[in-house]
């Protein structure tokens, strides 16, 4: 893969993380912001921080199924099934 493209992707993820951090600060009860931030953190191997935001999203909205996806992936990987 093109190193320039990889670098651009990392910058885009970092910008997304920063934007979602600001969004969760401004609207701390928005479960989608927490879940989306968690997805980006998970993608950058920040699993513990991601888990915190997945849990926050589920505390706000327990029926928001996309937030279950993240912790499930992490636990499956830890068990050697992912």
ROSE-4610 file (N, C-alpha, C; in Angstrom, 1 decimal, always signed):
// ROSE-4610
residu = [X/X/X/X/X/X/X/X/X/X/X/X/X/X/X/X/X/X/X/X/X/X/X/X/X/X/X/X/X/X/X/X/X/X/X/X/X/X/X/X/X/X/X/X/X/X/X/X/X/X/X/X/X/X/X/X/X/X/X/X/X/X/X/X/X/X/X/X/X/X/X/X/X/X/X/X/X/X/X/X/X/X/X/X/X/X/X/X/X/X/X/X/X/X/X/X/X/X/X/X/X/X/X/X/X/X/X/X/X/X/X/X/X/X/X/X/X/X/X/X/X/X/X/X/X/X/X/X/X/X/X/X/X/X/X/X/X/X/X/X/X/X/X/X/X/X/X/X/X/X/X/X/X/X/X/X/X/X/X/X/X/X/X/X/X/X/X/X/X/X/X/X/X/X/X/X/X/X/X/X/X/X/X/X/X/X/X/X/X/X/X/X/X/X/X/X/X/X/X/X/X/X/X/X/X/X/X/X/X/X/X/X/X/X/X/X/X/X/X/X/X/X/X/X/X/X/X/X/X/X/X/X/X/X/X/X/X/X/X/X/X/X/X/X/X/X]
num = [1/1/1/2/2/2/3/3/3/4/4/4/5/5/5/6/6/6/7/7/7/8/8/8/9/9/9/10/10/10/11/11/11/12/12/12/13/13/13/14/14/14/15/15/15/16/16/16/17/17/17/18/18/18/19/19/19/20/20/20/21/21/21/22/22/22/23/23/23/24/24/24/25/25/25/26/26/26/27/27/27/28/28/28/29/29/29/30/30/30/31/31/31/32/32/32/33/33/33/34/34/34/35/35/35/36/36/36/37/37/37/38/38/38/39/39/39/40/40/40/41/41/41/42/42/42/43/43/43/44/44/44/45/45/45/46/46/46/47/47/47/48/48/48/49/49/49/50/50/50/51/51/51/52/52/52/53/53/53/54/54/54/55/55/55/56/56/56/57/57/57/58/58/58/59/59/59/60/60/60/61/61/61/62/62/62/63/63/63/64/64/64/65/65/65/66/66/66/67/67/67/68/68/68/69/69/69/70/70/70/71/71/71/72/72/72/73/73/73/74/74/74/75/75/75/76/76/76/77/77/77/78/78/78/79/79/79/80/80/80/81/81/81/82/82/82]
x = [+0.8/+0.0/+0.9/+0.4/+1.1/+1.3/+2.6/+2.8/+2.1/+2.0/+1.3/-0.2/-0.8/-2.2/-2.3/-1.4/-1.5/-1.4/-0.5/-0.3/-1.6/-2.2/-3.4/-4.5/-4.6/-5.6/-5.5/-4.2/-3.9/-4.3/-4.1/-4.4/-6.0/-6.7/-8.1/-8.7/-8.2/-8.7/-8.4/-7.2/-6.9/-7.8/-8.1/-9.1/-10.5/-10.9/-12.2/-12.2/-11.2/-11.1/-11.3/-10.5/-10.6/-12.0/-12.6/-14.0/-15.0/-14.9/-15.8/-15.6/-14.3/-14.0/-14.7/-14.6/-15.3/-16.8/-17.3/-18.8/-19.3/-18.5/-19.0/-18.8/-17.9/-17.8/-19.0/-19.4/-20.5/-21.8/-21.9/-23.2/-22.9/-22.6/-22.2/-23.3/-24.5/-25.6/-25.9/-25.1/-25.4/-24.7/-25.4/-24.8/-24.1/-24.6/-24.0/-22.6/-22.4/-21.1/-20.1/-20.6/-19.7/-19.4/-20.4/-20.1/-19.2/-19.4/-18.5/-17.1/-16.9/-15.6/-15.0/-15.7/-15.2/-14.7/-15.5/-15.1/-13.7/-13.5/-12.3/-11.1/-11.4/-10.4/-10.0/-11.0/-10.8/-9.9/-10.2/-9.4/-7.9/-7.6/-6.3/-5.7/-6.3/-5.8/-5.9/-6.7/-6.9/-8.1/-8.0/-9.1/-9.8/-9.0/-9.6/-10.4/-9.8/-10.5/-11.8/-11.7/-12.8/-13.9/-13.5/-14.5/-15.3/-14.6/-15.2/-16.3/-16.1/-17.1/-18.2/-17.9/-18.9/-19.9/-19.3/-20.1/-21.0/-20.4/-21.1/-22.3/-22.1/-23.1/-24.3/-23.9/-24.9/-25.6/-24.9/-25.6/-26.7/-26.4/-27.3/-28.5/-28.1/-29.1/-28.8/-29.4/-29.1/-29.5/-30.4/-30.8/-30.0/-29.0/-28.2/-27.2/-27.6/-26.8/-25.5/-25.2/-23.8/-22.8/-23.2/-22.2/-21.9/-22.7/-22.3/-21.2/-21.2/-20.2/-18.8/-18.4/-17.0/-16.5/-17.2/-16.7/-16.8/-17.7/-17.8/-16.6/-16.2/-15.0/-13.8/-13.6/-12.5/-12.4/-13.5/-13.5/-13.3/-13.8/-13.5/-12.1/-11.4/-10.0/-9.2/-9.6/-8.8/-8.9/-10.1/-10.3/-9.7/-9.1/-8.5/-9.4/-10.6/-11.7/-11.9/-11.2/-11.4/-10.4]
y = [-1.2/+0.0/+1.2/+2.3/+3.5/+4.2/+4.4/+5.0/+6.4/+7.2/+8.4/+8.2/+7.2/+6.9/+6.5/+5.7/+5.2/+6.4/+7.3/+8.5/+9.4/+9.5/+10.3/+9.7/+8.3/+7.6/+7.8/+7.8/+8.0/+9.4/+10.4/+11.8/+11.9/+11.2/+11.3/+10.7/+9.5/+8.9/+9.8/+10.4/+11.3/+12.5/+13.0/+14.1/+13.7/+12.5/+12.0/+11.8/+11.3/+11.1/+12.4/+13.4/+14.7/+15.3/+15.2/+15.7/+15.0/+13.7/+13.0/+13.3/+13.5/+14.0/+15.3/+16.2/+17.5/+17.3/+16.5/+16.2/+15.6/+14.6/+14.0/+15.0/+15.9/+17.0/+17.9/+18.3/+19.2/+18.6/+17.3/+16.6/+15.2/+15.2/+14.0/+12.9/+13.2/+12.2/+11.7/+12.0/+11.5/+10.2/+9.1/+7.8/+7.4/+8.0/+7.8/+8.4/+9.6/+10.1/+9.3/+8.7/+7.8/+6.6/+6.0/+4.8/+5.0/+6.1/+6.4/+6.7/+7.4/+7.7/+6.3/+5.5/+4.2/+3.4/+3.4/+2.7/+3.2/+4.5/+5.1/+4.7/+4.8/+4.4/+2.9/+2.1/+0.6/+0.4/+1.1/+1.0/+1.4/+2.2/+2.5/+1.8/+0.7/-0.2/+0.4/+1.4/+2.0/+1.3/+0.0/-0.8/-0.4/-0.1/+0.3/+1.6/+2.5/+3.8/+3.6/+2.8/+2.5/+1.8/+0.9/+0.2/+1.1/+2.1/+3.1/+3.8/+4.2/+4.9/+4.0/+2.7/+1.8/+1.6/+1.5/+1.3/+2.5/+3.7/+4.9/+5.0/+4.7/+4.7/+3.7/+2.6/+1.6/+1.9/+2.7/+3.2/+4.2/+5.0/+6.0/+5.4/+4.5/+3.8/+2.3/+1.5/+0.1/-0.7/-0.1/-0.9/-0.5/+0.3/+0.7/-0.4/-1.3/-2.5/-2.3/-1.2/-1.0/-0.9/-0.4/-0.3/-1.6/-2.6/-4.0/-4.6/-4.2/-4.8/-4.6/-3.4/-3.1/-4.0/-4.0/-4.9/-6.4/-6.8/-8.2/-8.5/-7.6/-7.9/-8.0/-7.2/-7.2/-8.5/-8.9/-10.1/-11.3/-11.3/-12.5/-12.5/-11.4/-11.4/-11.9/-11.4/-11.8/-13.4/-13.9/-15.4/-16.1/-15.4/-16.1/-16.5/-15.9/-16.2/-15.1/-14.0/-12.9/-12.8]
z = [+0.0/+0.0/+0.0/-0.6/-0.7/+0.6/+1.0/+2.4/+2.5/+1.5/+1.6/+1.9/+1.3/+1.6/+3.0/+3.5/+4.9/+5.8/+5.5/+6.4/+6.4/+5.2/+5.1/+5.9/+5.9/+6.6/+8.1/+8.6/+10.0/+10.5/+9.6/+9.9/+10.0/+9.0/+9.0/+10.3/+10.7/+11.9/+13.1/+13.2/+14.3/+14.3/+13.2/+13.1/+13.6/+13.2/+13.6/+15.1/+15.6/+17.1/+17.8/+17.3/+17.9/+17.8/+16.6/+16.4/+17.4/+17.5/+18.4/+19.8/+20.2/+21.6/+21.9/+20.9/+21.1/+21.2/+20.3/+20.3/+21.6/+22.1/+23.4/+24.5/+24.5/+25.5/+25.4/+24.2/+24.0/+24.3/+23.9/+24.1/+24.7/+26.0/+26.7/+26.7/+26.4/+26.5/+25.1/+24.1/+22.7/+22.6/+22.6/+22.6/+21.3/+20.2/+18.9/+18.8/+19.4/+19.5/+20.2/+21.4/+22.2/+21.4/+20.8/+20.0/+18.8/+18.1/+17.0/+17.4/+18.5/+19.1/+19.5/+20.1/+20.5/+19.3/+18.2/+17.0/+16.5/+16.5/+16.0/+17.0/+18.3/+19.2/+19.1/+18.9/+18.7/+17.5/+16.4/+15.2/+15.3/+16.4/+16.6/+17.8/+18.2/+19.2/+20.6/+20.8/+22.2/+22.8/+23.1/+23.5/+24.8/+25.8/+27.1/+27.0/+26.3/+26.1/+25.3/+24.2/+23.4/+24.2/+25.1/+25.9/+26.8/+27.3/+28.2/+27.4/+26.2/+25.4/+24.9/+24.6/+24.3/+25.4/+26.6/+27.8/+28.1/+27.9/+28.1/+27.1/+25.9/+24.9/+25.3/+25.8/+26.2/+27.5/+28.3/+29.5/+29.2/+28.2/+27.7/+27.0/+26.1/+25.2/+25.1/+26.0/+26.1/+24.9/+24.0/+22.9/+21.6/+21.7/+20.6/+20.2/+19.3/+19.1/+18.5/+17.7/+17.2/+18.3/+19.5/+20.6/+21.2/+21.0/+21.4/+20.6/+19.3/+18.4/+18.8/+19.3/+19.7/+20.8/+22.0/+23.1/+22.7/+21.9/+21.4/+20.6/+19.7/+18.9/+19.8/+20.7/+21.6/+22.4/+22.9/+23.7/+22.9/+21.7/+20.8/+20.4/+20.2/+19.8/+21.0/+22.2/+23.4/+23.6/+23.2/+23.3/+22.2/+21.2/+20.1/+19.0/+19.0/+18.0/+17.0/+17.1/+16.2/+15.1]
